[in-house]
């Protein structure tokens, strides 16, 4: 269970970073 939770947390963090990164790219295009 602990290993599964770690993998899930890592996935969520990667998703969040990707989302923020894409949001910054969109903001740059909007300028």
Protein Blocks (a to p, Z undefined) as FASTA:
>chain_A
ZZmmmmmmmmmmmmmmmmmmmmmmmmmmmZZ
